[in-house]
Amino acid sequence: MKKIERRAFVCSVLAMLLAAGMCVFLFRYFTSGGQWASSAFNRHLYDSSGVLASGTVLDRDGDVLTTAEGGKRTYYDDETVRKATLHAVGDLQGSIGTGALNAFADKLTGYSLVNGAFGADRGNDLYLTIDARYNYAAYQALGGKSGTVAVYNYKTGEILCMVSAPSYDPLHVPADIETNDRYEGAYLNRFLTSTFIPGSVYKTVTLAAALEELPGLDSRTWLCEGKVQLGDETIVCAGTHGQQHIGDAFANSCNVAFALIAKELGAETLKRYTEKAGLTDSYSVSGLPTAAGTFSWETLTDGQLGWAGVGQHHDQVNPCALMVYMGAIANGGKAAEPYLVQKTVSAMGVPSLPKLPGKTDTLISAQTAEQLADLMAANVEKTYGTQRFPNMDLCAKSGTAEVGIDQLPHAWFTGFLRGERTPYAFVVLVENGGGGSSVAGSVASKVLDLIVNGY
């Protein structure tokens, strides 16, 4: 009798283990089935060289960026468009992790839990939110420099432009891509997966904290004599601005004033506002995770805190997170979460369900957002020049981020457009480009002019 009981117990345990295993398998099947079916090991979906031979990638206007014909993959017939959209579309070797051919292979193959995946030359049409024209203009405007340009609708979340450079033609991969410094980091999508020293664009966070935490800010002045000593550090400014109010200090991007403000605010306050702004978070862009920014606030000296408050020291920001923060300032404190996949259309012509925009948490209070937006608009009037941005209610901040003694600084330009017809936030980074307003601002003006005013 005891032997029977022991056997029954063992059988019960085995049955429970089997049931648990089945539950795990079913969970993985429902959550990862598309990845399994679209794996490169599934030979009827890939050609002999390992290239996905199923599905078509299009931009928001329906221009075909890449498609499968006769079991082979072809691309858009313009070389510059191919380079400009590479990090959104993907390459033939699978080196671009953020490209649709790699990241959204399950959507392209038309995979479903019931029918599995279609074979070669079938699959889905995958529409991206980007416009190939805007990517073309952005890539051209970078002029061969490394960096990134992105624009998105802060009310809907659609990414209209996403360019990363250096890039290359996926149909003619350079033979020296692994050894030529010109192509360093060409496989990386700098917009999504990289972080950079922000320089003065970070002053938007310092200013937001000051607007809320320092009483009587509007009536105070700061004296800039070109530099200021904070502890063992000499905070150097790009100019000698004299006595200035907060608006002038922001428009002048005065390091002296903002280093003193950062010291007065303290590390804990700046840490809190940086985290609230989402600059230490990772966003999910249609399932693609962005890099999280890093800010070192522990055991800072007064001088280090001064440098951190003007976007130097060890600050690192992700361009996508910075763009979303700009969208939140424009949109009263919250912005739409960015996404890249507009829709899919099956081989039978059935479209996917419309994308419902998600919202961020409150990244900045509504009152502070309005004040900051007005100060950013004043930057354009006082410093950057409204004539460079015709027919635009532009709010912006430039940045010139020092990255080394023997290197030119990174050039930043970020901000947003106000108005019901132009709900766009943007970010431009030109690595080792020089001046933020002159270099990155010029790139932004060309892209925004096309978006707002057309050809």
C-alpha positions in Angstrom: 0.0 0.0 0.0 2.8 2.4 0.9 4.6 1.6 -2.4 1.4 2.5 -4.3 1.1 5.8 -2.3 4.8 6.7 -3.1 4.2 5.9 -6.8 1.1 8.0 -6.8 3.0 10.9 -5.2 5.8 10.7 -7.7 3.3 10.6 -10.6 1.5 13.7 -9.1 4.8 15.6 -8.9 5.7 14.6 -12.5 2.2 15.7 -13.6 2.6 19.0 -11.9 6.0 19.5 -13.5 4.6 18.7 -16.9 1.7 21.1 -16.4 4.2 23.8 -15.2 6.4 23.2 -18.2 3.4 23.4 -20.6 2.4 26.7 -19.0 5.9 28.1 -19.5 6.0 26.8 -23.1 2.5 28.4 -23.8 3.6 31.7 -22.3 6.8 31.7 -24.3 4.8 30.7 -27.4 2.3 33.5 -27.1 5.0 36.1 -26.2 7.9 35.0 -28.4 6.3 32.9 -31.2 6.8 35.6 -33.7 10.5 35.7 -33.0 10.8 31.9 -33.2 9.0 31.7 -36.5 10.9 34.7 -38.0 14.3 33.4 -36.9 17.0 33.1 -39.6 16.9 29.3 -39.0 13.5 29.3 -40.7 14.9 28.8 -44.2 11.7 29.3 -46.2 11.6 33.0 -45.0 15.3 33.7 -45.8 17.3 33.5 -49.0 20.5 31.5 -49.4 22.6 34.4 -47.9 20.5 34.8 -44.8 18.5 37.8 -45.9 14.8 38.1 -45.1 12.9 37.4 -48.3 9.4 38.2 -47.0 7.5 41.5 -46.5 7.8 45.1 -47.6 8.9 48.2 -45.7 7.3 51.5 -46.6 7.5 55.1 -45.3 4.4 56.9 -44.1 3.5 58.1 -47.6 3.7 54.6 -49.1 7.2 54.9 -50.7 8.7 51.5 -50.8 12.0 51.5 -48.9 12.7 47.8 -49.3 10.8 44.8 -50.6 11.3 41.1 -51.5 11.0 40.2 -55.2 11.8 36.8 -56.6 13.1 35.6 -53.3 15.6 38.5 -53.2 15.5 41.9 -51.3 15.6 45.2 -53.2 15.8 48.7 -51.9 14.7 52.2 -52.9 16.5 53.3 -56.1 18.1 56.5 -54.6 21.4 55.9 -52.8 21.1 58.9 -50.5 17.6 57.7 -49.4 19.0 54.3 -48.7 21.7 55.8 -46.5 19.3 58.2 -44.8 16.8 55.4 -43.9 19.3 52.7 -43.2 19.0 52.6 -39.4 15.2 52.5 -39.7 15.0 50.0 -42.5 18.0 47.7 -41.8 20.7 46.1 -43.9 21.2 42.8 -45.6 23.6 41.4 -43.1 21.5 42.0 -40.0 24.1 44.4 -38.5 21.6 47.2 -37.9 19.8 46.0 -34.8 17.2 48.7 -34.9 16.3 48.2 -38.6 12.9 46.9 -39.5 14.3 43.8 -41.3 15.8 42.7 -38.0 13.6 44.3 -35.2 10.3 43.8 -36.9 10.9 40.6 -38.8 7.8 38.9 -37.2 5.6 41.8 -38.5 7.1 41.5 -42.0 6.6 37.8 -42.3 2.9 38.1 -41.4 3.2 35.8 -38.5 0.1 34.9 -36.5 -0.6 32.4 -33.7 -3.0 30.6 -35.9 -1.4 30.6 -39.4 2.3 31.0 -38.5 4.4 32.9 -41.0 4.0 33.3 -44.8 6.8 32.1 -47.1 9.2 34.2 -49.3 7.7 36.9 -51.5 4.6 37.2 -49.3 4.3 38.6 -45.8 3.0 42.0 -44.7 3.5 45.6 -45.8 5.1 47.4 -42.8 4.5 51.1 -42.8 7.0 53.2 -40.7 6.1 56.6 -39.3 9.1 58.3 -41.0 9.0 60.3 -44.2 11.8 59.4 -46.5 12.0 63.1 -47.7 12.7 64.4 -44.2 15.3 61.7 -43.7 16.9 62.6 -47.0 17.0 66.3 -46.0 18.4 65.6 -42.6 21.1 63.3 -43.9 22.2 65.8 -46.5 22.2 68.6 -43.9 24.6 66.6 -41.7 27.1 67.0 -44.5 29.1 63.9 -43.8 29.4 64.5 -40.1 28.5 61.9 -37.5 25.4 62.5 -35.4 21.7 62.2 -35.3 18.6 64.1 -36.4 15.0 63.3 -35.2 11.6 65.0 -35.3 8.4 63.6 -33.8 4.8 64.7 -33.2 4.6 65.2 -29.5 0.8 64.8 -29.5 0.6 61.5 -31.5 4.1 60.1 -30.9 4.9 59.5 -34.6 8.6 59.8 -35.4 8.7 61.7 -38.7 12.4 61.8 -39.1 15.1 59.5 -37.6 18.6 59.7 -39.1 21.9 58.4 -37.7 25.3 59.0 -39.2 27.7 57.7 -40.3 25.7 55.5 -42.6 26.3 53.5 -45.7 24.6 52.1 -48.7 23.1 48.7 -47.8 23.5 47.6 -51.4 27.2 48.5 -51.6 28.7 48.0 -48.1 32.2 49.6 -48.0 35.0 47.0 -48.0 36.8 48.9 -45.2 33.7 49.5 -43.0 35.4 47.7 -40.1 38.7 49.6 -40.3 38.0 53.0 -41.7 37.4 55.7 -39.0 34.9 57.3 -41.3 32.5 54.5 -40.5 33.1 54.2 -36.8 29.8 53.3 -35.1 28.0 53.0 -38.4 26.0 50.0 -37.1 24.7 52.1 -34.1 21.5 54.0 -34.2 22.7 57.1 -32.3 19.2 58.4 -31.7 18.0 55.3 -29.8 21.1 53.4 -28.5 23.7 56.1 -27.7 24.3 58.7 -25.0 26.3 61.9 -25.2 27.5 64.8 -23.1 24.6 67.3 -23.3 26.4 70.6 -22.8 24.1 73.6 -22.6 20.9 71.8 -23.7 20.9 70.5 -20.1 20.4 74.1 -18.9 16.7 73.5 -19.6 16.6 71.2 -16.7 18.6 73.5 -14.4 16.3 76.4 -15.4 13.2 74.3 -14.7 14.5 73.5 -11.2 15.4 77.2 -10.6 11.9 78.4 -11.7 10.3 76.2 -9.1 12.9 76.2 -6.3 14.4 79.7 -6.2 12.0 82.4 -5.0 12.2 85.8 -6.7 14.2 84.4 -9.6 12.8 87.0 -12.1 14.1 89.9 -10.0 17.7 88.5 -9.5 20.8 89.2 -11.6 24.1 87.4 -12.0 27.4 88.9 -12.9 29.5 87.2 -15.6 33.1 88.2 -16.0 34.0 85.3 -18.2 34.6 82.8 -15.4 33.9 82.0 -11.8 35.8 80.0 -9.2 33.8 77.3 -7.4 36.0 75.4 -5.0 38.9 73.9 -6.9 37.2 74.4 -10.3 37.2 77.4 -12.6 33.9 77.5 -14.5 34.7 79.2 -17.8 32.1 80.9 -19.9 32.1 81.4 -23.7 31.7 85.2 -23.2 31.8 88.1 -20.7 28.1 88.9 -20.3 28.2 91.4 -17.4 25.1 91.8 -15.2 22.2 89.8 -16.5 18.7 88.6 -15.6 17.7 85.0 -15.9 16.3 85.4 -19.4 19.4 87.0 -20.7 21.6 84.4 -18.9 19.6 81.6 -20.6 19.7 83.3 -24.0 23.5 83.9 -23.6 23.9 80.3 -22.3 26.0 81.7 -19.5 28.0 79.0 -17.8 28.8 81.4 -14.9 25.2 82.1 -14.1 24.0 78.5 -14.4 26.9 77.1 -12.4 26.1 79.4 -9.6 22.4 78.5 -9.9 23.3 74.8 -9.8 25.4 75.3 -6.7 22.5 77.1 -5.0 20.0 74.4 -6.0 22.2 71.5 -4.8 22.9 68.1 -6.1 19.8 66.4 -4.7 17.4 68.9 -6.3 19.1 68.7 -9.7 19.0 64.9 -9.4 15.3 65.0 -8.7 14.5 67.2 -11.7 16.7 65.2 -14.0 14.9 62.0 -13.1 11.5 63.7 -13.3 12.4 64.9 -16.8 12.9 61.3 -17.9 16.5 61.8 -18.8 17.6 58.7 -16.8 14.8 56.5 -18.2 14.8 54.1 -21.1 11.9 54.5 -23.5 10.4 51.7 -25.7 10.0 52.8 -29.3 7.8 50.2 -30.9 9.6 47.7 -28.8 13.1 49.1 -29.3 14.6 50.2 -26.0 16.5 53.4 -25.8 19.7 53.9 -23.9 19.2 55.5 -20.4 21.1 58.7 -19.6 23.5 58.8 -16.7 24.2 61.6 -14.2 26.6 61.3 -11.4 25.3 63.3 -8.4 27.1 61.6 -5.5 29.9 63.3 -3.6 30.2 66.2 -6.0 32.3 69.2 -5.0 30.9 72.7 -5.6 33.0 72.9 -8.8 31.9 69.6 -10.2 28.3 70.5 -9.4 28.7 73.7 -11.3 30.0 71.9 -14.3 27.2 69.3 -14.0 24.6 72.1 -13.9 25.7 73.4 -17.3 25.7 69.9 -18.9 29.3 68.9 -18.5 31.2 66.8 -15.9 29.9 63.2 -16.3 26.5 64.0 -17.7 25.3 61.7 -20.5 21.9 62.1 -22.2 20.1 60.0 -24.8 18.9 62.0 -27.8 15.5 60.3 -27.9 14.8 61.1 -24.2 15.9 64.7 -24.7 13.5 65.0 -27.6 10.6 63.6 -25.5 11.4 66.1 -22.7 11.1 68.9 -25.3 7.7 67.5 -26.3 6.6 67.5 -22.7 7.6 71.2 -22.3 5.6 72.0 -25.5 2.6 69.9 -24.4 2.0 71.2 -20.9 4.1 68.6 -19.0 3.3 65.3 -20.7 4.1 64.1 -24.2 3.1 61.2 -26.4 5.5 58.3 -26.2 7.4 58.0 -29.6 6.8 55.1 -31.9 8.2 54.0 -35.3 5.7 51.4 -36.7 2.6 53.1 -38.1 0.7 50.0 -39.2 0.9 46.7 -41.0 -1.2 45.5 -43.9 -1.5 41.8 -44.5 -1.1 40.0 -47.8 -5.0 40.0 -48.0 -5.1 43.8 -47.6 -6.2 43.8 -43.9 -4.7 46.6 -41.9 -3.7 46.3 -38.3 -5.6 48.2 -35.6 -4.8 51.9 -35.3 -2.0 52.9 -32.9 -3.3 54.5 -29.7 -0.7 57.0 -28.4 0.6 56.4 -24.9 1.6 59.3 -22.7 4.6 59.9 -20.6 4.5 60.6 -16.9 4.5 64.3 -15.9 8.0 65.4 -16.8 7.6 69.0 -15.9 4.7 71.0 -14.3 2.4 72.8 -16.7 3.2 76.2 -15.2 6.9 75.7 -15.4 6.6 74.3 -18.9 4.8 77.4 -20.1 7.5 79.7 -18.5 10.3 77.6 -19.9 8.7 77.6 -23.4 8.5 81.4 -23.4 12.2 81.6 -22.4 13.1 79.2 -25.1 11.2 81.2 -27.7 13.1 84.3 -26.5 16.3 82.4 -27.2 15.3 82.3 -30.9 14.5 86.0 -31.0 17.6 87.2 -29.1 20.3 84.7 -30.2 19.4 82.2 -32.9 17.5 84.5 -35.3 13.8 84.1 -36.3 14.7 84.6 -40.0 16.4 81.2 -40.0 13.0 79.5 -39.1 10.3 81.1 -41.3 6.7 80.6 -40.5 7.6 78.9 -37.2 6.8 79.6 -33.6 10.0 78.0 -32.5 11.3 77.4 -28.9 14.8 76.1 -28.8 18.1 75.7 -26.9 21.5 75.2 -28.4 24.4 73.3 -26.8 28.1 73.2 -27.3 29.4 70.2 -25.4 33.1 69.9 -24.6 34.4 66.4 -25.2 38.2 66.7 -25.0 41.1 69.0 -25.3 42.1 67.9 -28.9 38.5 67.6 -30.2 35.9 70.0 -31.4 32.8 70.1 -29.2 29.6 68.3 -30.0 27.0 70.7 -31.4 23.4 70.4 -30.1 20.1 72.1 -31.1 16.8 70.9 -29.6 13.4 72.3 -29.0 9.9 72.3 -30.4 7.4 74.2 -32.6 4.2 75.5 -31.0 0.9 75.6 -32.9 -1.9 73.2 -33.7 -0.6 72.5 -37.2 3.0 72.0 -36.1 3.2 69.9 -32.9 6.8 68.8 -33.5 9.7 68.4 -31.1 13.2 67.8 -32.5 16.8 67.0 -31.6 19.9 67.5 -33.6 23.4 66.4 -32.6 26.5 66.9 -34.7 29.4 65.1 -33.2 32.6 67.3 -33.0 30.6 69.8 -35.1 31.6 73.0 -33.2 29.0 75.6 -32.3 25.5 74.4 -31.4 23.5 77.3 -32.8 25.6 77.7 -36.0 26.1 74.1 -36.9 23.3 72.0 -35.3 20.9 75.0 -35.6 21.5 75.1 -39.4 20.7 71.4 -39.7 17.5 71.9 -37.8 16.5 74.9 -39.9 16.8 72.9 -43.1 14.8 69.9 -41.8 12.1 72.0 -40.1 11.8 74.3 -43.2 11.0 71.2 -45.3 8.4 69.9 -42.8 6.7 73.2 -42.2 7.0 74.9 -45.5 7.5 72.1 -48.0 9.8 72.1 -51.0 
